Amino acid sequence: MVKLAHAQAWETLAETERRRAAVLARLSLNGLSDSATPEFVDLLKQIQRCDSDVRSHVEPWMASVKTLLAGLQSSTKPK
C-alpha cells in the first residue's frame, strides 16, 4: 500500500485499503493472548507503521479532493 500511495494509484489503493481494513478489524494488538508469537506482534506493528505512512500520502490528497468537490458543488448551484 505504501508503494501504491507513493505512485498515487488511488483506485488500487482504495480497494487494497478496504481489504486491509476488513482483516485488521478482526485483529488487535490489545486483544492478543500471551501465546502470540513475537514475530506476529512485530508483523502487526509493521502493518500499523505502513498504515501511518500511507495516511501521510492519502490525507493531503483527500483534502485537495474535498476542496475541489466543494468548489464544483458551489459552481453548479442555481443562482
C-alpha positions as CSV (number, residue, x, y, z in Angstrom):
1,M,0.0,0.0,0.0
2,V,2.9,2.3,0.7
3,K,4.1,1.8,-2.9
4,L,0.6,2.5,-4.2
5,A,0.4,5.7,-2.2
6,H,3.8,6.8,-3.5
7,A,2.7,6.0,-7.0
8,Q,-0.7,7.8,-6.5
9,A,-2.5,4.6,-7.7
10,W,-5.6,5.7,-5.8
11,E,-8.2,3.2,-7.1
12,T,-6.0,0.2,-6.4
13,L,-5.0,1.7,-3.1
14,A,-8.7,2.2,-2.2
15,E,-9.5,-1.5,-2.9
16,T,-6.5,-2.7,-1.0
17,E,-7.4,-0.5,1.9
18,R,-10.9,-2.0,2.0
19,R,-9.4,-5.5,2.2
20,R,-6.8,-4.4,4.7
21,A,-9.4,-2.8,7.0
22,A,-11.5,-5.9,6.9
23,V,-8.6,-8.0,8.0
24,L,-7.4,-5.6,10.7
25,A,-10.9,-5.2,12.1
26,R,-10.6,-8.8,13.2
27,L,-7.1,-8.2,14.7
28,S,-6.0,-6.1,17.6
29,L,-2.7,-5.8,19.5
30,N,-4.7,-5.3,22.7
31,G,-6.6,-8.5,22.2
32,L,-3.6,-10.7,21.6
33,S,-3.2,-13.5,24.1
34,D,0.1,-14.2,25.9
35,S,0.7,-17.0,23.4
36,A,1.0,-14.7,20.4
37,T,4.5,-15.0,18.9
38,P,6.8,-12.1,18.9
39,E,7.0,-12.4,15.1
40,F,3.2,-12.0,14.8
41,V,3.2,-8.9,17.1
42,D,6.1,-7.4,15.1
43,L,4.2,-8.0,11.9
44,L,1.1,-6.2,13.2
45,K,3.4,-3.3,14.3
46,Q,4.9,-3.1,10.8
47,I,1.4,-3.0,9.3
48,Q,0.5,-0.1,11.6
49,R,3.6,1.8,10.6
50,C,2.8,1.2,6.9
51,D,-0.7,2.4,7.5
52,S,0.6,5.6,9.0
53,D,2.9,6.1,6.0
54,V,0.0,5.6,3.6
55,R,-2.2,8.0,5.5
56,S,0.6,10.7,5.2
57,H,0.2,10.5,1.5
58,V,-3.6,9.9,1.3
59,E,-4.9,12.6,3.7
60,P,-3.4,15.6,1.8
61,W,-4.8,14.2,-1.4
62,M,-8.2,13.7,0.2
63,A,-8.2,17.3,1.5
64,S,-7.5,18.6,-2.0
65,V,-10.3,16.4,-3.5
66,K,-12.7,17.8,-0.8
67,T,-11.8,21.3,-1.7
68,L,-12.2,20.6,-5.4
69,L,-15.5,18.9,-4.9
70,A,-16.7,21.8,-2.7
71,G,-15.8,24.2,-5.5
72,L,-17.6,22.2,-8.1
73,Q,-20.7,21.9,-5.9
74,S,-20.9,25.7,-5.3
75,S,-20.3,26.4,-9.0
76,T,-23.3,24.2,-10.0
77,K,-25.8,25.7,-7.5
78,P,-28.6,27.7,-9.2
79,K,-28.3,31.4,-8.7
